[in-house]
Amino acid sequence: MKTEAMDPSALQKLEEEFDSEVRFRPLLPATAWLVAALLFGLSVFHYYTAGFGLLREATHRGIHMAFVLGLIFLVFPLLKRDHKTPPQAGVLAPGGIPIADWALAAAAVVASLYMPWIYDDLAFRVGNPEPLDVAMASIAIIVLLEATRRSVGWPLPIIAITLMIYAMYGQSLPGILAHPGNTWKSVVNHLYLTSNGIYGIALGVVATYVFHYVLFGVLATRIGLGRLFIDLATALAGRYSGGPAKVSIFGSAMFGMISGSSIANTVTVGSLTIPAMMRLGYPRHMAAAIESTASTGGQITPPIMGAAAFLMIEFLNLPYQSIVLAALIPASMHFFGVFWQIHFEARKNGLKGLPVADLPKAGEVIARDWPAAIPLIVLLMVLFSGFTPYLAAFWGITACVLVGFTQRNPVVAVGYLAVMIAAIAGGLLSEGWATIAIVLGVAAVCAAFALRDPEGKFITADMADAFVVGAKYAIAVGAAAATVGIIVGVVTLTGVGFKISNIVTSFAGQLAGIVGSVLPAWAFDAKGMTLFFTLVMTAIVCILLGTGVPTTANYIIMVTVAAPSLALLGVEPIVAHFFVFYYGVLADITPPVALAAYAAASMAGADPFKTGNTAFRLGLAKALVPFVFVYGPALLIVTKGFTWADFFVTAATCALGVFILAVALTGYAVVRTPLWQRLSLGLSGLLLMAPNLTASLIGIAIATPAGLAQLAAYRNAKAAPAG
């Protein structure tokens, strides 16, 4: 299992097949150079503003959207199938791109920059837009919806269009959903000229935080950090029972630290682990399911996580450090649950580890690639020193460039780390002159290494290409965020979020009443049961919505709609946000459209539906974890009233519950479990995951007979050969 065996072009094609956000059209050489220059410029713009100061909010977001939408029409074809069609230049296709796409790109740039251009006059225009304002807003909405359709698919634009129709004609609806209605002029005024729509929080977070971390992830992978993580996971876990399956867990967890994409994680780590698992005897669908299930944890693994984590900063008005701390246990439970199911599956089927001779040595891996970890160390160090996430990303990106140009020279890497430590300790990192001095120093060192190295021009090209690829991977997220702004804008304009919340809580209350009519009075809590059914419905909608909508968009939509419902029932905001985020991530392995599972199935040559079903089963134990941190908020650490005593009790019982459920789901502990043991252990696991001392004690009591039976059967099995 060597990372050198990876074929980047094959991985890219596979990622494009299952991830619409990276499904790019082929370009003629001259056009490719133009597009690459624009993408490089977009990355440089964000890199510069992260380190030297953001522009005025509206201007920054407008420039970002102009780049993003304009590039989408140059990079993404009109139809899905066209990304495999060779380009042909002509009168109707200058540079190999249809003239209509050039026109749409130009319209997108003009419409995106118009709002920042008139920003100083907005006080006089909001509520009473001029005809040109309405025209530009209409163009912006049209090109945005088309750009989003091309880059992330139909579901998100359809939701946005449906809600805009609702905003205009809501007076025609019956009951609680009815509202007075709006003219097109008032709709576009709210969506385009205010900060509640397209230019709202979602776009701002992508332009301010997400882009920088996508770029960091690409650069970190390019300099060998991904290889370090995967080879280290192989060295540490490959020899044990089910070796490559456990490598997939540890490798996906570590690689997920720098990649917030489930599919990218699946494709990169899976290119190594899936073939190794199949050689060891794993069925194809099982190998694919294991990798995809492990890889989905990347979006909730600190420090980078998915884009939704950065949105929480703005929604909750919390520092990113708090979001990272809150994500630690949910992420750990994800991989903990998958680990034990995989372990028991391997033991049940007699699957051994990889031969020690085939494994890399941990010491050699660290000695070879440890300088590649310096950028991540710098990023975390700056972040937890109290600086902004984008400034942390700036210094992490700078470190990546330095390490890349110097070919992981340990002296240079350590020197940069020492400079950063000194700058932080001396209070200089926020000083402009210090930033300029350090960046110029880094540039000088990079130039010196590039000039003296015979491969210098190739290194320079590789670093420049990383800036291009980083921007290329981020533009679809930008379009999706702006479209979600339309959805959020309609919700704030019509108040439909609170109306849906009332519908959900009323229905949940009715279900609670039905259950209460069956249960004895001492065992029934109306409010608690209403909360339970509200959580169940929210989880189901998150998973269903996630089958067609990217995780980030899913999170924003569900938080906008579901958060009020949960708040009415006393759920703390950060808990509600993590609940929605967690279930949105699980959509990537939940049939019928489990994209991460399908990507893994393609790599393994397995049945995609069988793979998706198996992945869902592997993720079932940890799917209950969000309920734990709703009822036991101490699990998220940064919640109100947190105590370490509550944390340790909740974390311990949750972990035990996940472990026991893994036994019940796989049908194996130390020996195979008969049906009565699986049923009793399943019930025990559910009770243990309830953060309640009484429920936990009952759960332990229920699990005890099965545990004793397993121990006795194990002793008998060991004694049998001797007898």
C-alpha positions in Angstrom: 0.0 0.0 0.0 2.1 2.8 -1.2 0.8 6.2 -2.0 3.1 6.5 -5.0 0.8 4.1 -6.8 -2.0 6.6 -7.0 -2.9 7.8 -10.5 -3.9 11.5 -10.2 -5.7 11.7 -13.6 -7.8 8.6 -12.9 -8.7 9.9 -9.5 -9.7 13.3 -11.0 -11.9 11.6 -13.6 -13.6 9.5 -10.9 -14.2 12.5 -8.7 -15.7 14.4 -11.6 -18.0 11.5 -12.3 -19.7 11.7 -8.9 -19.1 15.3 -7.8 -20.8 17.8 -10.0 -18.8 20.6 -8.3 -15.5 19.4 -10.0 -17.1 18.3 -13.4 -15.1 20.7 -15.6 -15.3 21.1 -19.4 -12.2 20.4 -21.6 -10.7 23.6 -22.9 -8.5 24.6 -25.9 -4.9 25.6 -24.9 -5.4 29.4 -25.3 -8.7 29.4 -23.4 -7.3 27.1 -20.7 -4.5 29.7 -20.1 -7.0 32.5 -19.9 -9.2 30.5 -17.4 -6.2 29.4 -15.4 -5.0 33.1 -15.2 -8.5 34.1 -13.9 -8.5 31.3 -11.4 -5.0 32.1 -10.2 -6.1 35.7 -9.9 -9.1 34.7 -7.7 -6.8 32.7 -5.4 -4.3 35.6 -5.2 -7.1 38.1 -4.4 -8.3 36.0 -1.5 -4.8 35.2 -0.3 -3.9 39.0 -0.3 -7.1 40.1 1.4 -6.7 37.4 4.1 -3.3 38.7 5.1 -3.5 42.4 4.4 -7.0 43.3 5.2 -10.5 42.6 3.8 -12.2 45.0 1.5 -15.5 46.7 2.4 -18.0 43.9 2.9 -20.2 44.5 -0.2 -17.1 45.1 -2.4 -15.4 41.9 -1.2 -18.5 39.8 -1.8 -19.2 41.4 -5.1 -15.7 40.8 -6.5 -15.8 37.2 -5.2 -19.2 36.6 -6.9 -18.1 38.2 -10.1 -15.1 35.9 -10.4 -17.1 32.8 -9.3 -20.1 33.2 -11.6 -18.1 34.4 -14.6 -15.7 31.5 -14.3 -18.5 28.9 -13.8 -19.8 29.7 -17.3 -16.3 29.2 -18.7 -15.5 26.1 -16.7 -18.8 24.2 -16.5 -20.6 23.1 -19.7 -24.3 23.7 -20.4 -25.1 20.0 -20.0 -23.6 17.3 -17.8 -22.6 15.1 -20.8 -20.7 17.9 -22.4 -17.8 17.7 -19.9 -16.5 14.8 -22.0 -16.9 16.5 -25.4 -13.7 17.8 -27.0 -13.9 21.6 -27.6 -14.1 23.0 -31.1 -13.5 26.7 -31.9 -15.7 28.5 -34.4 -17.7 31.6 -35.0 -20.3 30.5 -32.5 -17.7 29.1 -30.1 -14.8 31.5 -29.7 -11.9 29.7 -28.0 -14.0 26.5 -27.9 -16.6 28.0 -25.6 -20.1 28.7 -26.9 -20.7 32.4 -27.4 -23.8 32.2 -25.2 -21.5 31.2 -22.3 -19.2 34.1 -22.9 -22.3 36.4 -22.8 -23.5 34.8 -19.6 -20.1 35.2 -18.0 -20.0 38.9 -19.0 -23.6 39.4 -17.7 -22.7 37.6 -14.4 -19.6 39.9 -13.9 -21.6 43.1 -14.6 -24.6 42.1 -12.4 -22.4 41.0 -9.6 -20.4 44.2 -9.5 -23.4 46.5 -9.9 -24.6 46.3 -6.3 -21.1 47.2 -4.8 -20.8 50.0 -7.4 -24.1 51.7 -6.2 -23.5 50.8 -2.5 -23.1 54.4 -1.4 -26.5 55.1 -2.7 -28.3 52.1 -1.3 -29.8 54.0 1.6 -31.9 55.9 -1.0 -32.7 52.8 -3.1 -33.5 50.0 -0.7 -37.3 49.7 -0.7 -37.6 51.9 -3.8 -35.2 50.4 -6.5 -34.8 52.2 -9.8 -35.6 50.3 -13.1 -31.9 49.7 -13.7 -31.6 48.2 -10.2 -34.5 45.8 -11.0 -33.0 44.9 -14.3 -29.6 44.1 -12.8 -31.1 42.2 -10.0 -33.1 40.1 -12.4 -30.0 39.4 -14.5 -28.1 38.5 -11.3 -30.7 36.0 -10.1 -31.1 34.4 -13.6 -27.3 33.9 -14.1 -26.9 32.8 -10.5 -29.5 30.1 -10.8 -28.0 28.9 -14.1 -24.5 28.9 -12.7 -25.7 26.9 -9.7 -27.5 24.4 -11.9 -24.4 23.8 -13.9 -22.0 23.4 -10.9 -24.1 21.6 -8.3 -27.2 20.3 -10.1 -31.0 21.0 -10.3 -32.3 20.6 -6.7 -31.0 23.8 -5.2 -32.1 26.1 -8.1 -35.5 24.4 -8.1 -35.9 25.1 -4.3 -34.9 28.7 -4.9 -37.3 29.2 -7.8 -40.2 27.6 -5.9 -39.6 29.9 -2.9 -39.5 33.0 -5.1 -42.8 32.0 -6.6 -44.1 31.5 -3.1 -42.8 35.0 -2.1 -44.8 36.5 -5.0 -48.0 34.5 -4.8 -48.3 33.3 -1.2 -51.6 35.0 -0.9 -53.1 32.2 -3.0 -52.1 29.5 -0.4 -54.5 28.3 2.3 -54.0 28.3 6.0 -50.8 29.2 7.9 -48.6 29.3 4.8 -50.5 32.3 3.3 -49.0 35.8 3.3 -49.9 39.1 1.6 -47.7 38.4 -1.4 -45.0 40.6 -3.1 -44.3 42.2 -6.4 -41.2 41.1 -8.4 -39.8 44.6 -7.6 -40.1 44.0 -3.9 -38.7 40.5 -4.1 -35.6 41.5 -6.0 -35.1 44.5 -3.8 -34.9 42.2 -0.8 -32.8 39.6 -2.5 -30.3 41.8 -4.3 -30.1 45.2 -2.5 -30.0 44.1 1.1 -27.7 41.8 3.1 -30.5 39.3 3.7 -30.3 37.7 0.3 -27.7 36.9 -2.3 -25.0 39.1 -0.7 -25.8 37.7 2.7 -24.0 35.6 5.3 -23.6 32.5 3.2 -21.8 34.2 0.4 -19.8 36.3 2.9 -18.5 33.2 4.8 -17.4 31.5 1.5 -15.6 34.6 0.4 -14.1 35.2 3.8 -13.3 31.8 5.2 -14.2 28.8 3.1 -12.2 29.7 0.0 -9.0 30.0 2.0 -9.4 26.6 3.6 -10.1 24.9 0.3 -7.0 26.5 -1.1 -5.0 25.4 2.0 -6.3 21.8 1.6 -5.2 21.6 -2.0 -1.8 23.1 -1.3 -1.3 20.9 1.8 -2.1 17.8 -0.3 0.2 18.9 -3.0 3.2 19.2 -0.7 2.8 15.7 0.7 0.7 16.2 3.9 -2.0 13.8 2.5 0.7 11.2 1.8 2.1 11.6 5.3 -1.3 11.0 6.8 -2.2 8.0 4.7 1.2 6.3 5.0 1.3 6.9 8.7 -2.2 5.4 9.1 -1.0 2.4 7.0 2.1 1.9 9.2 0.1 2.1 12.4 -3.1 0.1 11.6 -2.3 -2.0 8.6 -1.0 -5.1 10.4 -4.1 -5.6 12.6 -7.3 -7.6 11.9 -9.0 -6.2 8.8 -5.9 -4.0 8.3 -6.7 -1.9 5.2 -10.2 -1.3 6.6 -8.7 0.3 9.7 -6.3 2.2 7.5 -9.3 3.7 5.8 -10.6 4.9 9.1 -7.4 6.5 10.4 -6.4 7.7 6.9 -9.8 9.2 6.3 -9.8 10.9 9.7 -6.4 12.5 9.2 -6.9 13.3 5.5 -10.3 14.8 6.5 -8.4 17.3 8.6 -7.4 19.1 5.4 -10.3 18.1 3.1 -13.8 19.0 3.8 -15.2 17.0 0.9 -16.6 13.5 1.4 -16.1 12.5 -2.2 -12.5 13.9 -2.4 -11.7 12.0 0.8 -13.3 8.8 -0.6 -11.5 8.9 -3.9 -8.0 9.8 -2.5 -7.9 7.4 0.5 -10.0 4.8 -1.3 -7.6 4.5 -4.2 -5.3 2.8 -1.7 -7.5 1.1 0.8 -10.3 -0.4 -1.4 -7.9 -2.5 -3.6 -6.1 -3.6 -0.5 -9.3 -4.6 1.3 -10.5 -6.6 -1.8 -7.1 -8.4 -1.9 -7.5 -9.4 1.7 -10.9 -11.0 1.1 -13.4 -8.2 1.7 -16.4 -8.3 -0.7 -16.4 -5.5 -3.2 -19.4 -3.7 -1.8 -18.1 -4.0 1.8 -14.8 -2.5 0.9 -16.5 0.4 -0.9 -18.9 0.9 2.0 -16.2 1.0 4.6 -14.2 3.6 2.8 -17.2 5.9 2.0 -18.5 5.6 5.6 -15.1 6.5 7.0 -14.6 9.4 4.5 -17.8 11.2 5.3 -16.3 12.0 8.7 -14.0 14.5 7.0 -16.6 17.2 6.9 -16.9 17.1 10.7 -13.3 16.6 11.6 -11.4 19.6 12.9 -9.7 21.8 12.2 -11.0 22.5 8.7 -14.3 20.5 8.4 -16.9 21.5 5.8 -18.0 25.0 4.9 -20.9 24.7 7.3 -18.5 25.0 10.2 -17.5 28.4 9.1 -21.1 29.5 8.7 -21.6 28.7 12.3 -19.2 31.5 13.2 -21.6 34.0 11.7 -24.9 32.4 12.6 -23.9 31.8 16.2 -21.5 34.7 16.7 -18.9 32.3 18.2 -15.2 32.2 17.6 -14.0 29.4 15.3 -12.1 27.9 18.2 -15.4 27.1 19.9 -16.7 25.4 16.8 -13.6 23.3 16.6 -13.9 22.2 20.3 -17.6 21.5 19.8 -16.8 19.2 16.9 -14.2 17.1 18.6 -16.5 14.5 20.3 -19.0 14.2 17.4 -16.2 13.6 15.0 -14.5 11.1 17.4 -17.8 9.2 17.8 -18.2 9.0 14.0 -14.9 7.2 13.6 -15.3 5.3 16.9 -18.5 3.8 15.6 -17.2 2.9 12.2 -14.0 1.4 13.7 -15.8 -1.1 16.0 -18.2 -2.3 13.3 -15.3 -2.8 10.9 -13.3 -4.6 13.6 -16.2 -7.0 14.4 -16.8 -7.6 10.7 -13.2 -8.5 10.2 -13.1 -10.8 13.2 -16.4 -12.5 12.2 -15.1 -13.2 8.7 -11.5 -14.1 9.7 -9.9 -11.3 7.8 -6.3 -10.8 8.8 -4.1 -7.7 8.6 -1.6 -6.8 5.9 1.8 -8.5 5.8 4.2 -6.5 7.9 6.7 -6.6 5.0 4.2 -4.7 2.8 3.8 -1.9 5.3 5.7 1.4 5.4 7.6 2.0 8.6 6.2 4.8 10.8 9.7 6.2 11.5 10.6 6.3 7.8 7.3 7.9 6.9 7.8 10.7 9.5 11.4 11.2 8.7 10.5 11.6 5.0 7.4 13.9 5.2 7.2 15.5 8.6 8.0 19.0 7.2 4.7 18.8 5.3 2.9 19.0 8.7 4.4 22.4 9.5 1.7 24.3 7.6 -1.0 22.6 9.6 0.8 23.2 12.8 1.2 26.9 11.9 -2.5 27.2 11.0 -3.6 25.7 14.3 -1.1 27.7 16.3 -2.3 31.0 14.7 -5.9 30.0 15.0 -5.8 29.1 18.7 -3.7 32.2 19.5 -6.9 34.2 19.0 -6.5 35.4 15.4 -9.2 35.2 12.7 -9.6 31.9 10.8 -8.7 33.6 7.5 -5.5 35.0 8.9 -4.7 31.5 10.2 -5.3 30.2 6.7 -3.1 33.0 5.2 -0.1 31.9 7.3 -0.9 28.2 6.6 -1.0 28.9 2.9 2.3 30.8 3.1 3.8 27.9 4.9 2.6 25.5 2.2 4.2 27.6 -0.5 7.5 27.7 1.4 7.5 24.0 2.1 6.6 23.2 -1.5 9.3 25.4 -3.0 12.0 24.2 -0.6 11.0 20.5 -1.2 10.2 20.0 2.5 13.7 21.2 3.7 13.6 20.6 7.4 15.8 23.6 8.3 13.6 26.0 6.3 10.4 24.5 7.7 11.5 24.7 11.3 12.9 28.2 10.7 9.5 29.4 9.5 7.8 27.8 12.5 10.2 29.6 14.8 9.5 32.9 13.1 5.8 32.4 13.5 6.2 31.5 17.2 8.3 34.6 17.8 5.8 36.9 15.9 2.9 35.6 17.9 4.8 35.8 21.2 6.0 39.3 20.4 2.5 40.5 19.4 3.8 41.3 15.9 1.6 39.1 13.8 -1.2 41.7 13.5 1.3 44.4 12.4 1.3 45.2 8.7 5.0 45.7 8.5 5.7 42.3 10.1 3.4 40.6 7.6 5.1 42.3 4.7 8.6 41.4 6.1 7.7 37.7 6.6 6.0 37.4 3.2 9.0 39.1 1.4 11.4 36.8 3.3 9.4 33.7 2.3 9.3 34.9 -1.3 13.1 35.4 -1.3 13.7 31.9 0.1 11.3 30.4 -2.5 13.0 32.3 -5.3 16.5 31.2 -4.2 15.5 27.5 -4.0 13.7 27.7 -7.3 16.6 29.3 -9.1 19.2 26.8 -7.8 17.1 23.7 -8.2 17.1 22.2 -11.7 13.5 21.3 -11.2 12.7 24.9 -10.1 10.5 25.7 -13.0 8.4 22.6 -12.5 8.1 23.3 -8.7 6.9 26.9 -9.6 4.4 25.5 -12.1 3.1 23.0 -9.5 2.6 25.7 -6.9 0.9 28.0 -9.4 -1.3 25.1 -10.5 -2.3 24.4 -6.9 -3.6 28.0 -6.7 -5.6 27.4 -9.9 -7.0 24.0 -8.8 -7.9 25.5 -5.3 -10.0 28.2 -7.0 -11.5 25.7 -9.4 -12.7 23.5 -6.5 -14.1 26.5 -4.6 -16.2 28.3 -7.3 -19.1 25.8 -7.1 -19.4 26.4 -3.4 -19.6 30.1 -4.0 -22.5 29.8 -6.4 -24.3 27.4 -4.1 -23.8 29.9 -1.2 -25.2 32.8 -3.2 -28.3 30.7 -4.2 -28.9 29.7 -0.6 -28.9 33.4 0.0 -32.0 33.6 -2.2 -33.6 30.9 0.0 -32.7 32.6 3.2 -33.9 35.9 1.8 -37.4 34.5 0.9 -37.6 33.0 4.4 -36.9 36.4 6.0 -39.2 38.2 3.6 -42.2 35.9 4.1 -41.6 34.5 7.6 -42.2 31.0 6.2 -39.5 29.6 8.5 -41.5 30.2 11.6 -44.6 29.0 9.9 -43.0 25.7 9.0 -41.6 25.5 12.6 -45.1 25.8 13.9 -46.3 23.0 11.5 -43.5 20.7 12.6 -43.9 21.3 16.3 -47.7 20.9 16.0 -47.4 17.6 14.1 -44.7 16.4 16.6 -47.1 17.3 19.4 -49.9 15.3 17.8 -47.5 12.3 17.5 -46.5 12.8 21.2 -50.2 12.8 22.1 -50.8 9.4 20.3 -47.8 7.9 22.2 -48.9 9.4 25.4 -52.3 7.7 25.1 -50.5 4.4 25.2 -47.8 5.0 27.9 -48.5 5.2 31.6 -48.6 8.8 33.0 -45.4 8.3 35.0 -43.4 7.4 31.9 -44.7 10.2 29.6 -43.3 13.7 29.2 -45.3 15.7 26.6 -42.5 18.2 26.0 -39.8 15.6 25.8 -41.8 13.4 23.5 -42.6 16.4 21.2 -38.9 17.3 21.1 -38.1 13.7 20.2 -40.4 13.6 17.2 -39.3 17.0 16.1 -35.7 15.8 16.1 -36.7 12.6 14.2 -38.5 14.6 11.5 -35.6 17.1 11.3 -33.1 14.3 10.8 -35.2 12.6 8.1 -35.6 15.9 6.2 -31.8 16.6 6.5 -31.0 13.2 5.0 -33.6 13.5 2.2 -32.6 17.0 1.3 -28.9 16.0 1.3 -29.6 13.5 -1.5 -29.8 16.3 -4.0 -28.3 19.4 -2.2 -24.7 20.0 -1.1 -24.0 19.7 2.6 -23.4 23.4 3.0 -26.7 24.3 1.4 -28.5 21.6 3.3 -27.2 23.0 6.5 -28.2 26.6 5.8 -31.7 25.6 4.6 -32.4 23.3 7.6 -31.0 25.7 10.1 -33.2 28.5 8.7 -36.3 26.3 8.9 -35.6 23.8 11.8 -33.6 26.0 14.3 -36.7 28.0 15.3 -38.6 24.7 16.0 -35.8 23.4 18.1 -35.4 26.7 19.9 -39.1 26.7 20.8 -38.4 23.4 22.5 -35.5 24.7 24.5 -32.6 23.3 22.4 -29.5 25.5 22.6 -28.6 27.1 19.3 -25.1 25.5 18.9 -26.7 22.1 19.6 -29.4 22.6 16.9 -26.8 23.7 14.4 -24.6 20.6 15.0 -27.6 18.3 14.9 -28.5 19.6 11.4 -24.9 19.6 10.3 -24.2 16.0 11.4 -27.3 14.6 9.6 -26.5 16.6 6.5 -23.1 14.9 6.3 -24.7 11.5 6.7 -26.7 12.1 3.5 -23.5 11.2 1.5 -23.9 7.6 2.6 -27.7 7.4 2.8 -29.6 5.7 -0.1 -31.1 6.4 -2.6 -28.5 9.0 -3.6 -25.4 8.3 -1.5 -22.8 10.0 -3.6 -19.7 9.1 -1.5 -20.8 5.4 -1.5 -21.5 5.4 -5.2 -18.0 6.9 -5.9 -16.4 4.1 -3.8 -18.6 1.5 -5.5 -17.3 2.6 -8.8 -13.7 2.2 -7.6 -14.4 -1.2 -6.3 -16.6 -2.4 -9.2 -19.4 -3.0 -6.8 -23.2 -2.7 -6.9 -23.8 1.0 -5.9 -27.2 0.3 -4.2 -25.7 -2.6 -2.2 -22.8 -0.4 -1.3 -25.1 2.4 -0.2 -27.2 0.1 2.0 -24.1 -1.4 3.6 -22.6 2.1 4.2 -25.8 3.2 5.8 -25.7 0.2 8.2 -22.1 0.9 9.1 -23.1 4.5 9.9 -26.2 3.6 11.8 -24.7 3.4 15.3 -23.2 6.9 15.1 -26.3 8.2 13.5 -27.8 8.3 17.0 -25.0 10.5 18.3 -26.8 13.8 17.5 -29.6 12.8 19.7 -27.1 12.4 22.5 -25.8 15.9 22.3 -29.3 17.3 22.2 -30.2 15.5 25.4 -26.7 15.8 26.8 -25.3 19.1 25.5 -22.1 18.7 27.6 -20.9 16.4 24.8 -20.2 19.6 22.7 -18.0 21.1 25.5 -18.8 24.8 24.8 -22.5 24.7 25.7 -24.1 26.6 28.6 -23.8 25.0 32.1 -21.0 22.7 30.9 -19.3 20.7 33.6 -16.5 18.1 33.2 -18.5 15.6 35.3 -21.5 15.8 32.9 -19.1 15.6 29.9 -17.3 12.4 31.1 -20.5 10.6 32.1 -22.2 11.5 28.8 -19.2 10.7 26.6 -18.5 7.4 28.4 -22.1 6.1 28.2 -22.4 7.3 24.5 -19.2 5.5 23.6 -20.3 2.4 25.4 -23.7 2.6 23.6 -22.0 3.0 20.2 -19.7 0.0 21.0 -22.7 -2.2 22.0 -24.7 -1.2 19.0 -21.7 -2.1 16.8 -21.9 -5.6 18.3 -25.6 -5.8 17.7 -25.4 -4.6 14.1 -22.5 -6.9 13.1 -23.7 -9.9 15.0 -20.3 -10.6 16.5 -18.3 -9.7 19.7 -15.8 -12.4 20.7 -18.0 -15.1 19.0 -21.1 -14.9 16.8 -24.1 -13.5 18.6 -27.5 -15.3 18.4 -30.6 -13.3 17.7 -31.6 -12.9 21.3 -28.2 -11.3 22.1 -28.4 -9.0 19.1 -31.9 -7.8 20.2 -31.0 -7.3 23.8 -27.7 -5.6 22.9 -29.5 -3.3 20.5 -31.9 -2.2 23.2 -29.1 -1.8 25.6 -27.1 0.4 23.2 -30.1 2.6 22.7 -30.6 3.1 26.4 -26.9 3.8 27.0 -26.9 6.5 24.4 -29.7 8.3 26.3 -27.8 10.7 28.6 -29.7 9.6 31.7 -28.2 7.7 34.6 -31.3 5.5 35.1 -31.5 4.6 31.4 -27.8 3.9 31.3 -28.0 1.5 34.3 -31.0 -0.3 32.8 -29.0 -0.6 29.6 -26.0 -2.1 31.4 -28.3 -4.5 33.1 -29.9 -5.6 29.9 -26.5 -6.1 28.2 -25.0 -8.1 31.1 -26.6 -11.6 30.2 -25.4 -11.3 26.6 -22.0 -10.2 27.8 -21.7 -13.2 30.1 -23.0 -15.5 27.4 -20.3 -14.2 25.0 -17.6 -14.7 27.6 -18.7 -18.3 28.3 -18.9 -19.1 24.6 -15.5 -17.7 24.1 -14.0 -19.8 26.9 -15.7 -22.9 25.6 -14.4 -22.3 22.1 -10.8 -21.9 23.4 -11.1 -25.1 25.5 -12.6 -27.2 22.8 -9.4 -28.1 20.9 -7.7 -29.1 24.1 -10.5 -31.4 25.0 
